[in-house]
Amino acid sequence: MEVIKLREDYIKLSQALKAAGLAESGADAKYAILDGKVKVNGETEYQRGKKLKNGDMVAYDGQTIRIEAET
């Protein structure tokens, strides 16, 4: 499981995929999301600008990303 520490209040879904190394580019992230391959908290998410906050879980391509507030 990959953990992304927030520097701000949120991170956008496409940015999180890139930060975790699950998408090589913004375009790759965009198409993965639009194709319905990404789930946020168990629900398929189609908005690449979806704001992820502390405690959110993202699943894509057999990988999981947990979003955590920076302490």
N, CA, C, O and CB atoms as a CASP TS submission, in Angstrom:
PFRMAT TS
TARGET T0000
AUTHOR 0000-0000-0000
METHOD Language model
MODEL 1
PARENT N/A
ATOM      1  N   MET     1       0.843  -1.182   0.000  1.00  0.00           N
ATOM      2  CA  MET     1       0.000   0.000   0.000  1.00  0.00           C
ATOM      3  C   MET     1       0.888   1.245   0.000  1.00  0.00           C
ATOM      4  O   MET     1       1.824   1.364   0.791  1.00  0.00           O
ATOM      5  CB  MET     1      -0.959  -0.002   1.224  1.00  0.00           C
ATOM      6  N   GLU     2       0.579   2.139  -0.882  1.00  0.00           N
ATOM      7  CA  GLU     2       1.284   3.419  -0.992  1.00  0.00           C
ATOM      8  C   GLU     2       0.566   4.438  -0.101  1.00  0.00           C
ATOM      9  O   GLU     2      -0.663   4.472  -0.053  1.00  0.00           O
ATOM     10  CB  GLU     2       1.341   3.915  -2.490  1.00  0.00           C
ATOM     11  N   VAL     3       1.334   5.256   0.594  1.00  0.00           N
ATOM     12  CA  VAL     3       0.763   6.316   1.428  1.00  0.00           C
ATOM     13  C   VAL     3       1.210   7.663   0.871  1.00  0.00           C
ATOM     14  O   VAL     3       2.395   7.891   0.628  1.00  0.00           O
ATOM     15  CB  VAL     3       1.196   6.157   2.927  1.00  0.00           C
ATOM     16  N   ILE     4       0.246   8.540   0.676  1.00  0.00           N
ATOM     17  CA  ILE     4       0.561   9.894   0.222  1.00  0.00           C
ATOM     18  C   ILE     4       0.237  10.845   1.366  1.00  0.00           C
ATOM     19  O   ILE     4      -0.890  10.887   1.860  1.00  0.00           O
ATOM     20  CB  ILE     4      -0.240  10.274  -1.085  1.00  0.00           C
ATOM     21  N   LYS     5       1.237  11.601   1.774  1.00  0.00           N
ATOM     22  CA  LYS     5       1.064  12.590   2.838  1.00  0.00           C
ATOM     23  C   LYS     5       0.636  13.918   2.217  1.00  0.00           C
ATOM     24  O   LYS     5       1.270  14.418   1.289  1.00  0.00           O
ATOM     25  CB  LYS     5       2.379  12.762   3.665  1.00  0.00           C
ATOM     26  N   LEU     6      -0.433  14.468   2.739  1.00  0.00           N
ATOM     27  CA  LEU     6      -0.947  15.739   2.234  1.00  0.00           C
ATOM     28  C   LEU     6      -0.116  16.911   2.745  1.00  0.00           C
ATOM     29  O   LEU     6       0.207  16.991   3.930  1.00  0.00           O
ATOM     30  CB  LEU     6      -2.412  15.918   2.637  1.00  0.00           C
ATOM     31  N   ARG     7       0.222  17.813   1.835  1.00  0.00           N
ATOM     32  CA  ARG     7       0.871  19.063   2.225  1.00  0.00           C
ATOM     33  C   ARG     7      -0.170  20.167   2.353  1.00  0.00           C
ATOM     34  O   ARG     7       0.023  21.145   3.077  1.00  0.00           O
ATOM     35  CB  ARG     7       1.959  19.461   1.201  1.00  0.00           C
ATOM     36  N   GLU     8      -1.268  19.994   1.642  1.00  0.00           N
ATOM     37  CA  GLU     8      -2.388  20.937   1.656  1.00  0.00           C
ATOM     38  C   GLU     8      -3.587  20.211   2.271  1.00  0.00           C
ATOM     39  O   GLU     8      -3.429  19.152   2.879  1.00  0.00           O
ATOM     40  CB  GLU     8      -2.721  21.473   0.197  1.00  0.00           C
ATOM     41  N   ASP     9      -4.782  20.782   2.113  1.00  0.00           N
ATOM     42  CA  ASP     9      -5.989  20.150   2.634  1.00  0.00           C
ATOM     43  C   ASP     9      -6.422  18.950   1.809  1.00  0.00           C
ATOM     44  O   ASP     9      -7.114  18.065   2.313  1.00  0.00           O
ATOM     45  CB  ASP     9      -7.107  21.149   2.692  1.00  0.00           C
ATOM     46  N   TYR    10      -6.015  18.915   0.527  1.00  0.00           N
ATOM     47  CA  TYR    10      -6.431  17.835  -0.358  1.00  0.00           C
ATOM     48  C   TYR    10      -5.421  17.668  -1.492  1.00  0.00           C
ATOM     49  O   TYR    10      -4.540  18.504  -1.697  1.00  0.00           O
ATOM     50  CB  TYR    10      -7.842  18.108  -0.925  1.00  0.00           C
ATOM     51  N   ILE    11      -5.577  16.557  -2.226  1.00  0.00           N
ATOM     52  CA  ILE    11      -4.836  16.327  -3.468  1.00  0.00           C
ATOM     53  C   ILE    11      -5.855  15.821  -4.474  1.00  0.00           C
ATOM     54  O   ILE    11      -6.763  15.072  -4.114  1.00  0.00           O
ATOM     55  CB  ILE    11      -3.632  15.299  -3.275  1.00  0.00           C
ATOM     56  N   LYS    12      -5.713  16.220  -5.722  1.00  0.00           N
ATOM     57  CA  LYS    12      -6.639  15.770  -6.753  1.00  0.00           C
ATOM     58  C   LYS    12      -6.307  14.328  -7.143  1.00  0.00           C
ATOM     59  O   LYS    12      -5.157  13.895  -7.078  1.00  0.00           O
ATOM     60  CB  LYS    12      -6.581  16.704  -7.992  1.00  0.00           C
ATOM     61  N   LEU    13      -7.337  13.611  -7.546  1.00  0.00           N
ATOM     62  CA  LEU    13      -7.188  12.192  -7.867  1.00  0.00           C
ATOM     63  C   LEU    13      -6.107  11.944  -8.910  1.00  0.00           C
ATOM     64  O   LEU    13      -5.271  11.060  -8.723  1.00  0.00           O
ATOM     65  CB  LEU    13      -8.503  11.632  -8.359  1.00  0.00           C
ATOM     66  N   SER    14      -6.103  12.695  -9.990  1.00  0.00           N
ATOM     67  CA  SER    14      -5.086  12.463 -11.027  1.00  0.00           C
ATOM     68  C   SER    14      -3.678  12.727 -10.497  1.00  0.00           C
ATOM     69  O   SER    14      -2.734  12.028 -10.867  1.00  0.00           O
ATOM     70  CB  SER    14      -5.358  13.354 -12.251  1.00  0.00           C
ATOM     71  N   GLN    15      -3.531  13.728  -9.634  1.00  0.00           N
ATOM     72  CA  GLN    15      -2.230  14.028  -9.034  1.00  0.00           C
ATOM     73  C   GLN    15      -1.785  12.895  -8.113  1.00  0.00           C
ATOM     74  O   GLN    15      -0.601  12.561  -8.058  1.00  0.00           O
ATOM     75  CB  GLN    15      -2.289  15.354  -8.254  1.00  0.00           C
ATOM     76  N   ALA    16      -2.731  12.311  -7.396  1.00  0.00           N
ATOM     77  CA  ALA    16      -2.410  11.212  -6.483  1.00  0.00           C
ATOM     78  C   ALA    16      -1.914   9.989  -7.253  1.00  0.00           C
ATOM     79  O   ALA    16      -0.974   9.322  -6.821  1.00  0.00           O
ATOM     80  CB  ALA    16      -3.639  10.841  -5.638  1.00  0.00           C
ATOM     81  N   LEU    17      -2.541   9.696  -8.387  1.00  0.00           N
ATOM     82  CA  LEU    17      -2.098   8.561  -9.199  1.00  0.00           C
ATOM     83  C   LEU    17      -0.674   8.774  -9.705  1.00  0.00           C
ATOM     84  O   LEU    17       0.133   7.845  -9.720  1.00  0.00           O
ATOM     85  CB  LEU    17      -3.052   8.344 -10.385  1.00  0.00           C
ATOM     86  N   LYS    18      -0.376   9.992 -10.115  1.00  0.00           N
ATOM     87  CA  LYS    18       0.977  10.301 -10.582  1.00  0.00           C
ATOM     88  C   LYS    18       1.968  10.248  -9.417  1.00  0.00           C
ATOM     89  O   LYS    18       3.050   9.679  -9.558  1.00  0.00           O
ATOM     90  CB  LYS    18       1.014  11.693 -11.256  1.00  0.00           C
ATOM     91  N   ALA    19       1.617  10.828  -8.281  1.00  0.00           N
ATOM     92  CA  ALA    19       2.513  10.870  -7.120  1.00  0.00           C
ATOM     93  C   ALA    19       2.847   9.463  -6.618  1.00  0.00           C
ATOM     94  O   ALA    19       3.950   9.219  -6.129  1.00  0.00           O
ATOM     95  CB  ALA    19       1.876  11.690  -5.990  1.00  0.00           C
ATOM     96  N   ALA    20       1.896   8.549  -6.741  1.00  0.00           N
ATOM     97  CA  ALA    20       2.113   7.174  -6.284  1.00  0.00           C
ATOM     98  C   ALA    20       2.836   6.332  -7.329  1.00  0.00           C
ATOM     99  O   ALA    20       3.184   5.181  -7.063  1.00  0.00           O
ATOM    100  CB  ALA    20       0.784   6.525  -5.933  1.00  0.00           C
ATOM    101  N   GLY    21       3.066   6.897  -8.519  1.00  0.00           N
ATOM    102  CA  GLY    21       3.743   6.164  -9.566  1.00  0.00           C
ATOM    103  C   GLY    21       2.849   5.193 -10.314  1.00  0.00           C
ATOM    104  O   GLY    21       3.345   4.320 -11.026  1.00  0.00           O
ATOM    105  N   LEU    22       1.538   5.333 -10.165  1.00  0.00           N
ATOM    106  CA  LEU    22       0.610   4.438 -10.846  1.00  0.00           C
ATOM    107  C   LEU    22       0.216   4.949 -12.229  1.00  0.00           C
ATOM    108  O   LEU    22      -0.366   4.210 -13.023  1.00  0.00           O
ATOM    109  CB  LEU    22      -0.627   4.245 -10.003  1.00  0.00           C
ATOM    110  N   ALA    23       0.529   6.201 -12.515  1.00  0.00           N
ATOM    111  CA  ALA    23       0.300   6.782 -13.836  1.00  0.00           C
ATOM    112  C   ALA    23       1.557   7.566 -14.203  1.00  0.00           C
ATOM    113  O   ALA    23       2.085   8.322 -13.388  1.00  0.00           O
ATOM    114  CB  ALA    23      -0.987   7.705 -13.857  1.00  0.00           C
ATOM    115  N   GLU    24       2.028   7.382 -15.424  1.00  0.00           N
ATOM    116  CA  GLU    24       3.255   8.059 -15.842  1.00  0.00           C
ATOM    117  C   GLU    24       3.031   9.528 -16.168  1.00  0.00           C
ATOM    118  O   GLU    24       3.939  10.351 -16.048  1.00  0.00           O
ATOM    119  CB  GLU    24       3.844   7.362 -17.040  1.00  0.00           C
ATOM    120  N   SER    25       1.804   9.845 -16.586  1.00  0.00           N
ATOM    121  CA  SER    25       1.521  11.227 -16.973  1.00  0.00           C
ATOM    122  C   SER    25       0.091  11.581 -16.597  1.00  0.00           C
ATOM    123  O   SER    25      -0.702  10.724 -16.207  1.00  0.00           O
ATOM    124  CB  SER    25       1.750  11.436 -18.491  1.00  0.00           C
ATOM    125  N   GLY    26      -0.214  12.858 -16.724  1.00  0.00           N
ATOM    126  CA  GLY    26      -1.580  13.305 -16.475  1.00  0.00           C
ATOM    127  C   GLY    26      -2.557  12.667 -17.442  1.00  0.00           C
ATOM    128  O   GLY    26      -3.691  12.357 -17.078  1.00  0.00           O
ATOM    129  N   ALA    27      -2.110  12.469 -18.690  1.00  0.00           N
ATOM    130  CA  ALA    27      -2.975  11.841 -19.689  1.00  0.00           C
ATOM    131  C   ALA    27      -3.284  10.393 -19.307  1.00  0.00           C
ATOM    132  O   ALA    27      -4.424   9.947 -19.438  1.00  0.00           O
ATOM    133  CB  ALA    27      -2.317  11.894 -21.079  1.00  0.00           C
ATOM    134  N   ASP    28      -2.272   9.657 -18.834  1.00  0.00           N
ATOM    135  CA  ASP    28      -2.501   8.276 -18.398  1.00  0.00           C
ATOM    136  C   ASP    28      -3.505   8.230 -17.254  1.00  0.00           C
ATOM    137  O   ASP    28      -4.406   7.391 -17.241  1.00  0.00           O
ATOM    138  CB  ASP    28      -1.178   7.619 -17.967  1.00  0.00           C
ATOM    139  N   ALA    29      -3.344   9.131 -16.300  1.00  0.00           N
ATOM    140  CA  ALA    29      -4.262   9.194 -15.162  1.00  0.00           C
ATOM    141  C   ALA    29      -5.669   9.533 -15.637  1.00  0.00           C
ATOM    142  O   ALA    29      -6.642   8.919 -15.198  1.00  0.00           O
ATOM    143  CB  ALA    29      -3.781  10.234 -14.130  1.00  0.00           C
ATOM    144  N   LYS    30      -5.775  10.502 -16.527  1.00  0.00           N
ATOM    145  CA  LYS    30      -7.074  10.942 -17.055  1.00  0.00           C
ATOM    146  C   LYS    30      -7.838   9.776 -17.677  1.00  0.00           C
ATOM    147  O   LYS    30      -9.011   9.565 -17.369  1.00  0.00           O
ATOM    148  CB  LYS    30      -6.881  12.058 -18.095  1.00  0.00           C
ATOM    149  N   TYR    31      -7.173   9.018 -18.556  1.00  0.00           N
ATOM    150  CA  TYR    31      -7.857   7.931 -19.241  1.00  0.00           C
ATOM    151  C   TYR    31      -8.190   6.766 -18.309  1.00  0.00           C
ATOM    152  O   TYR    31      -9.225   6.123 -18.477  1.00  0.00           O
ATOM    153  CB  TYR    31      -7.012   7.439 -20.387  1.00  0.00           C
ATOM    154  N   ALA    32      -7.339   6.490 -17.342  1.00  0.00           N
ATOM    155  CA  ALA    32      -7.644   5.440 -16.366  1.00  0.00           C
ATOM    156  C   ALA    32      -8.910   5.803 -15.591  1.00  0.00           C
ATOM    157  O   ALA    32      -9.762   4.949 -15.343  1.00  0.00           O
ATOM    158  CB  ALA    32      -6.453   5.230 -15.391  1.00  0.00           C
ATOM    159  N   ILE    33      -9.024   7.068 -15.214  1.00  0.00           N
ATOM    160  CA  ILE    33     -10.188   7.536 -14.456  1.00  0.00           C
ATOM    161  C   ILE    33     -11.434   7.529 -15.337  1.00  0.00           C
ATOM    162  O   ILE    33     -12.472   6.999 -14.940  1.00  0.00           O
ATOM    163  CB  ILE    33      -9.939   8.952 -13.894  1.00  0.00           C
ATOM    164  N   LEU    34     -11.336   8.115 -16.531  1.00  0.00           N
ATOM    165  CA  LEU    34     -12.489   8.180 -17.430  1.00  0.00           C
ATOM    166  C   LEU    34     -12.961   6.799 -17.872  1.00  0.00           C
ATOM    167  O   LEU    34     -14.142   6.617 -18.166  1.00  0.00           O
ATOM    168  CB  LEU    34     -12.150   9.013 -18.647  1.00  0.00           C
ATOM    169  N   ASP    35     -12.055   5.827 -17.923  1.00  0.00           N
ATOM    170  CA  ASP    35     -12.417   4.460 -18.300  1.00  0.00           C
ATOM    171  C   ASP    35     -13.028   3.675 -17.142  1.00  0.00           C
ATOM    172  O   ASP    35     -13.369   2.503 -17.302  1.00  0.00           O
ATOM    173  CB  ASP    35     -11.197   3.729 -18.820  1.00  0.00           C
ATOM    174  N   GLY    36     -13.168   4.314 -15.972  1.00  0.00           N
ATOM    175  CA  GLY    36     -13.803   3.656 -14.826  1.00  0.00           C
ATOM    176  C   GLY    36     -12.925   2.633 -14.136  1.00  0.00           C
ATOM    177  O   GLY    36     -13.440   1.707 -13.509  1.00  0.00           O
ATOM    178  N   LYS    37     -11.609   2.777 -14.236  1.00  0.00           N
ATOM    179  CA  LYS    37     -10.679   1.811 -13.644  1.00  0.00           C
ATOM    180  C   LYS    37     -10.206   2.196 -12.244  1.00  0.00           C
ATOM    181  O   LYS    37      -9.455   1.451 -11.615  1.00  0.00           O
ATOM    182  CB  LYS    37      -9.486   1.650 -14.540  1.00  0.00           C
ATOM    183  N   VAL    38     -10.643   3.358 -11.753  1.00  0.00           N
ATOM    184  CA  VAL    38     -10.167   3.859 -10.461  1.00  0.00           C
ATOM    185  C   VAL    38     -11.329   3.929  -9.478  1.00  0.00           C
ATOM    186  O   VAL    38     -12.412   4.414  -9.806  1.00  0.00           O
ATOM    187  CB  VAL    38      -9.502   5.255 -10.617  1.00  0.00           C
ATOM    188  N   LYS    39     -11.087   3.438  -8.275  1.00  0.00           N
ATOM    189  CA  LYS    39     -12.110   3.512  -7.225  1.00  0.00           C
ATOM    190  C   LYS    39     -11.598   4.369  -6.078  1.00  0.00           C
ATOM    191  O   LYS    39     -10.428   4.298  -5.703  1.00  0.00           O
ATOM    192  CB  LYS    39     -12.494   2.094  -6.716  1.00  0.00           C
ATOM    193  N   VAL    40     -12.492   5.175  -5.532  1.00  0.00           N
ATOM    194  CA  VAL    40     -12.198   5.982  -4.348  1.00  0.00           C
ATOM    195  C   VAL    40     -13.170   5.538  -3.261  1.00  0.00           C
ATOM    196  O   VAL    40     -14.388   5.618  -3.423  1.00  0.00           O
ATOM    197  CB  VAL    40     -12.323   7.539  -4.645  1.00  0.00           C
ATOM    198  N   ASN    41     -12.613   5.072  -2.161  1.00  0.00           N
ATOM    199  CA  ASN    41     -13.422   4.581  -1.040  1.00  0.00           C
ATOM    200  C   ASN    41     -14.443   3.544  -1.501  1.00  0.00           C
ATOM    201  O   ASN    41     -15.584   3.540  -1.039  1.00  0.00           O
ATOM    202  CB  ASN    41     -14.138   5.746  -0.350  1.00  0.00           C
ATOM    203  N   GLY    42     -14.022   2.654  -2.426  1.00  0.00           N
ATOM    204  CA  GLY    42     -14.867   1.564  -2.881  1.00  0.00           C
ATOM    205  C   GLY    42     -15.831   1.892  -4.002  1.00  0.00           C
ATOM    206  O   GLY    42     -16.507   0.996  -4.506  1.00  0.00           O
ATOM    207  N   GLU    43     -15.915   3.152  -4.409  1.00  0.00           N
ATOM    208  CA  GLU    43     -16.837   3.576  -5.461  1.00  0.00           C
ATOM    209  C   GLU    43     -16.050   3.985  -6.700  1.00  0.00           C
ATOM    210  O   GLU    43     -15.035   4.672  -6.589  1.00  0.00           O
ATOM    211  CB  GLU    43     -17.732   4.744  -4.975  1.00  0.00           C
ATOM    212  N   THR    44     -16.507   3.571  -7.877  1.00  0.00           N
ATOM    213  CA  THR    44     -15.857   3.982  -9.120  1.00  0.00           C
ATOM    214  C   THR    44     -15.955   5.489  -9.254  1.00  0.00           C
ATOM    215  O   THR    44     -17.030   6.068  -9.095  1.00  0.00           O
ATOM    216  CB  THR    44     -16.495   3.278 -10.348  1.00  0.00           C
ATOM    217  N   GLU    45     -14.832   6.119  -9.548  1.00  0.00           N
ATOM    218  CA  GLU    45     -14.777   7.590  -9.644  1.00  0.00           C
ATOM    219  C   GLU    45     -14.400   7.989 -11.064  1.00  0.00           C
ATOM    220  O   GLU    45     -13.444   7.464 -11.634  1.00  0.00           O
ATOM    221  CB  GLU    45     -13.756   8.186  -8.619  1.00  0.00           C
ATOM    222  N   TYR    46     -15.169   8.933 -11.634  1.00  0.00           N
ATOM    223  CA  TYR    46     -14.932   9.388 -13.001  1.00  0.00           C
ATOM    224  C   TYR    46     -14.424  10.826 -13.066  1.00  0.00           C
ATOM    225  O   TYR    46     -14.179  11.339 -14.158  1.00  0.00           O
ATOM    226  CB  TYR    46     -16.201   9.265 -13.807  1.00  0.00           C
ATOM    227  N   GLN    47     -14.263  11.479 -11.928  1.00  0.00           N
ATOM    228  CA  GLN    47     -13.798  12.868 -11.902  1.00  0.00           C
ATOM    229  C   GLN    47     -12.307  12.891 -11.578  1.00  0.00           C
ATOM    230  O   GLN    47     -11.904  12.544 -10.468  1.00  0.00           O
ATOM    231  CB  GLN    47     -14.602  13.711 -10.863  1.00  0.00           C
ATOM    232  N   ARG    48     -11.503  13.294 -12.534  1.00  0.00           N
ATOM    233  CA  ARG    48     -10.058  13.320 -12.276  1.00  0.00           C
ATOM    234  C   ARG    48      -9.677  14.417 -11.298  1.00  0.00           C
ATOM    235  O   ARG    48      -8.612  14.357 -10.683  1.00  0.00           O
ATOM    236  CB  ARG    48      -9.294  13.508 -13.576  1.00  0.00           C
ATOM    237  N   GLY    49     -10.539  15.424 -11.148  1.00  0.00           N
ATOM    238  CA  GLY    49     -10.290  16.505 -10.208  1.00  0.00           C
ATOM    239  C   GLY    49     -10.872  16.256  -8.832  1.00  0.00           C
ATOM    240  O   GLY    49     -10.890  17.157  -7.993  1.00  0.00           O
ATOM    241  N   LYS    50     -11.351  15.036  -8.587  1.00  0.00           N
ATOM    242  CA  LYS    50     -11.922  14.675  -7.286  1.00  0.00           C
ATOM    243  C   LYS    50     -10.914  15.003  -6.191  1.00  0.00           C
ATOM    244  O   LYS    50      -9.755  14.595  -6.264  1.00  0.00           O
ATOM    245  CB  LYS    50     -12.312  13.165  -7.241  1.00  0.00           C
ATOM    246  N   LYS    51     -11.358  15.737  -5.181  1.00  0.00           N
ATOM    247  CA  LYS    51     -10.469  16.127  -4.083  1.00  0.00           C
ATOM    248  C   LYS    51     -10.389  14.998  -3.061  1.00  0.00           C
ATOM    249  O   LYS    51     -11.396  14.594  -2.479  1.00  0.00           O
ATOM    250  CB  LYS    51     -10.962  17.438  -3.410  1.00  0.00           C
ATOM    251  N   LEU    52      -9.179  14.501  -2.856  1.00  0.00           N
ATOM    252  CA  LEU    52      -8.951  13.446  -1.879  1.00  0.00           C
ATOM    253  C   LEU    52      -8.449  14.076  -0.590  1.00  0.00           C
ATOM    254  O   LEU    52      -7.565  14.931  -0.600  1.00  0.00           O
ATOM    255  CB  LEU    52      -7.944  12.391  -2.412  1.00  0.00           C
ATOM    256  N   LYS    53      -9.027  13.638   0.509  1.00  0.00           N
ATOM    257  CA  LYS    53      -8.674  14.196   1.814  1.00  0.00           C
ATOM    258  C   LYS    53      -8.197  13.091   2.739  1.00  0.00           C
ATOM    259  O   LYS    53      -8.199  11.914   2.377  1.00  0.00           O
ATOM    260  CB  LYS    53      -9.872  14.938   2.438  1.00  0.00           C
ATOM    261  N   ASN    54      -7.792  13.482   3.925  1.00  0.00           N
ATOM    262  CA  ASN    54      -7.288  12.548   4.920  1.00  0.00           C
ATOM    263  C   ASN    54      -8.234  11.363   5.093  1.00  0.00           C
ATOM    264  O   ASN    54      -9.433  11.536   5.311  1.00  0.00           O
ATOM    265  CB  ASN    54      -7.083  13.257   6.255  1.00  0.00           C
ATOM    266  N   GLY    55      -7.677  10.161   4.992  1.00  0.00           N
ATOM    267  CA  GLY    55      -8.447   8.940   5.201  1.00  0.00           C
ATOM    268  C   GLY    55      -9.005   8.312   3.940  1.00  0.00           C
ATOM    269  O   GLY    55      -9.480   7.178   3.986  1.00  0.00           O
ATOM    270  N   ASP    56      -8.965   9.013   2.810  1.00  0.00           N
ATOM    271  CA  ASP    56      -9.475   8.451   1.563  1.00  0.00           C
ATOM    272  C   ASP    56      -8.569   7.324   1.078  1.00  0.00           C
ATOM    273  O   ASP    56      -7.356   7.344   1.287  1.00  0.00           O
ATOM    274  CB  ASP    56      -9.595   9.544   0.484  1.00  0.00           C
ATOM    275  N   MET    57      -9.189   6.342   0.425  1.00  0.00           N
ATOM    276  CA  MET    57      -8.474   5.199  -0.135  1.00  0.00           C
ATOM    277  C   MET    57      -8.752   5.148  -1.635  1.00  0.00           C
ATOM    278  O   MET    57      -9.896   5.278  -2.070  1.00  0.00           O
ATOM    279  CB  MET    57      -8.900   3.864   0.563  1.00  0.00           C
ATOM    280  N   VAL    58      -7.696   4.957  -2.413  1.00  0.00           N
ATOM    281  CA  VAL    58      -7.804   4.873  -3.865  1.00  0.00           C
ATOM    282  C   VAL    58      -7.307   3.501  -4.299  1.00  0.00           C
ATOM    283  O   VAL    58      -6.254   3.048  -3.850  1.00  0.00           O
ATOM    284  CB  VAL    58      -6.994   6.015  -4.566  1.00  0.00           C
ATOM    285  N   ALA    59      -8.064   2.840  -5.171  1.00  0.00           N
ATOM    286  CA  ALA    59      -7.657   1.545  -5.703  1.00  0.00           C
ATOM    287  C   ALA    59      -7.567   1.635  -7.217  1.00  0.00           C
ATOM    288  O   ALA    59      -8.484   2.116  -7.881  1.00  0.00           O
ATOM    289  CB  ALA    59      -8.645   0.429  -5.276  1.00  0.00           C
ATOM    290  N   TYR    60      -6.430   1.158  -7.759  1.00  0.00           N
ATOM    291  CA  TYR    60      -6.233   1.155  -9.205  1.00  0.00           C
ATOM    292  C   TYR    60      -5.200   0.102  -9.574  1.00  0.00           C
ATOM    293  O   TYR    60      -4.131   0.031  -8.967  1.00  0.00           O
ATOM    294  CB  TYR    60      -5.793   2.552  -9.708  1.00  0.00           C
ATOM    295  N   ASP    61      -5.516  -0.702 -10.552  1.00  0.00           N
ATOM    296  CA  ASP    61      -4.577  -1.674 -11.112  1.00  0.00           C
ATOM    297  C   ASP    61      -3.976  -2.580 -10.030  1.00  0.00           C
ATOM    298  O   ASP    61      -2.779  -2.867 -10.049  1.00  0.00           O
ATOM    299  CB  ASP    61      -3.459  -0.948 -11.859  1.00  0.00           C
ATOM    300  N   GLY    62      -4.805  -3.023  -9.100  1.00  0.00           N
ATOM    301  CA  GLY    62      -4.352  -3.919  -8.048  1.00  0.00           C
ATOM    302  C   GLY    62      -3.555  -3.256  -6.939  1.00  0.00           C
ATOM    303  O   GLY    62      -3.058  -3.933  -6.038  1.00  0.00           O
ATOM    304  N   GLN    63      -3.431  -1.948  -6.997  1.00  0.00           N
ATOM    305  CA  GLN    63      -2.682  -1.192  -5.987  1.00  0.00           C
ATOM    306  C   GLN    63      -3.638  -0.335  -5.162  1.00  0.00           C
ATOM    307  O   GLN    63      -4.718   0.029  -5.627  1.00  0.00           O
ATOM    308  CB  GLN    63      -1.599  -0.303  -6.653  1.00  0.00           C
ATOM    309  N   THR    64      -3.236  -0.021  -3.950  1.00  0.00           N
ATOM    310  CA  THR    64      -4.042   0.819  -3.071  1.00  0.00           C
ATOM    311  C   THR    64      -3.200   1.999  -2.605  1.00  0.00           C
ATOM    312  O   THR    64      -2.022   1.853  -2.279  1.00  0.00           O
ATOM    313  CB  THR    64      -4.578   0.008  -1.857  1.00  0.00           C
ATOM    314  N   ILE    65      -3.824   3.162  -2.581  1.00  0.00           N
ATOM    315  CA  ILE    65      -3.189   4.384  -2.085  1.00  0.00           C
ATOM    316  C   ILE    65      -4.023   4.881  -0.914  1.00  0.00           C
ATOM    317  O   ILE    65      -5.246   4.978  -1.007  1.00  0.00           O
ATOM    318  CB  ILE    65      -3.067   5.484  -3.215  1.00  0.00           C
ATOM    319  N   ARG    66      -3.353   5.194   0.187  1.00  0.00           N
ATOM    320  CA  ARG    66      -4.042   5.793   1.346  1.00  0.00           C
ATOM    321  C   ARG    66      -3.592   7.243   1.453  1.00  0.00           C
ATOM    322  O   ARG    66      -2.400   7.541   1.382  1.00  0.00           O
ATOM    323  CB  ARG    66      -3.735   5.003   2.686  1.00  0.00           C
ATOM    324  N   ILE    67      -4.553   8.138   1.624  1.00  0.00           N
ATOM    325  CA  ILE    67      -4.261   9.560   1.763  1.00  0.00           C
ATOM    326  C   ILE    67      -4.226   9.890   3.253  1.00  0.00           C
ATOM    327  O   ILE    67      -5.166   9.586   3.988  1.00  0.00           O
ATOM    328  CB  ILE    67      -5.321  10.441   1.009  1.00  0.00           C
ATOM    329  N   GLU    68      -3.133  10.516   3.688  1.00  0.00           N
ATOM    330  CA  GLU    68      -2.980  10.867   5.106  1.00  0.00           C
ATOM    331  C   GLU    68      -2.579  12.313   5.260  1.00  0.00           C
ATOM    332  O   GLU    68      -1.838  12.857   4.441  1.00  0.00           O
ATOM    333  CB  GLU    68      -1.947   9.968   5.781  1.00  0.00           C
ATOM    334  N   ALA    69      -3.070  12.929   6.310  1.00  0.00           N
ATOM    335  CA  ALA    69      -2.655  14.292   6.630  1.00  0.00           C
ATOM    336  C   ALA    69      -1.221  14.244   7.134  1.00  0.00           C
ATOM    337  O   ALA    69      -0.836  13.335   7.869  1.00  0.00           O
ATOM    338  CB  ALA    69      -3.603  14.946   7.690  1.00  0.00           C
ATOM    339  N   GLU    70      -0.442  15.230   6.730  1.00  0.00           N
ATOM    340  CA  GLU    70       0.935  15.321   7.196  1.00  0.00           C
ATOM    341  C   GLU    70       0.906  15.769   8.647  1.00  0.00           C
ATOM    342  O   GLU    70       0.223  16.734   8.990  1.00  0.00           O
ATOM    343  CB  GLU    70       1.778  16.302   6.316  1.00  0.00           C
ATOM    344  N   THR    71       1.642  15.075   9.492  1.00  0.00           N
ATOM    345  CA  THR    71       1.618  15.436  10.923  1.00  0.00           C
ATOM    346  C   THR    71       2.797  16.264  11.304  1.00  0.00           C
ATOM    347  O   THR    71       2.930  16.652  12.465  1.00  0.00           O
ATOM    348  CB  THR    71       1.578  14.205  11.790  1.00  0.00           C
TER
END
